[in-house]
């Protein structure tokens, strides 16, 4: 996972209402230094706040290869 990636929350015990929401990665730190090393904002409400997650709590959004995007323009 990298800064700028879009992911889906697949697990959140403190705020279960966030499960299934799309988030954008805005910062990352060494996992040895933070309990929740990936900082994200909600895609549909970026001003709502910054949330912290571990990598196993997020599922990266599958990227569609450019060849398919070109073959099926939207």
C-alpha positions, -999 to +999 in steps of 0.1 A: +000+000+000+013+035-009+003+071-003-025+080-026-039+045-029-077+039-025-087+011-003-118-004+014-121-007+051-125-045+058-122-044+096-126-017+123-135-028+158-137+007+173-159+021+145-177-007+127-197+018+107-166+024+087-164-012+073-171-011+036-162+026+032-136+037+006-106+055+020-075+073+006-041+067+021-026+101+031+004+091+052+023+061+064+048+054+092+070+025+102+047-001+118+072-006+146+065+031+156+027+032+155-002+010+164-021+022+134+006+031+109-016+040+079-035+073+080-065+077+057-094+100+049-128+090+037-131+093-001-167+106+001-160+130+031-123+139+033-131+167+058-146+143+083-112+135+098-081+113+097-083+077+107-056+052+115-055+016+103-032-014+101-025-028+067-045-060+074-076-038+082-077-024+046-082-040+013-066-023-017-089-013-045-081-034-075-065-013-102-079-018-137-051-023-163-049+005-189-055-020-217-090-026-204-097+011-197-089+018-233-110-010-247-140+000-227-141+038-223-166+051-199 
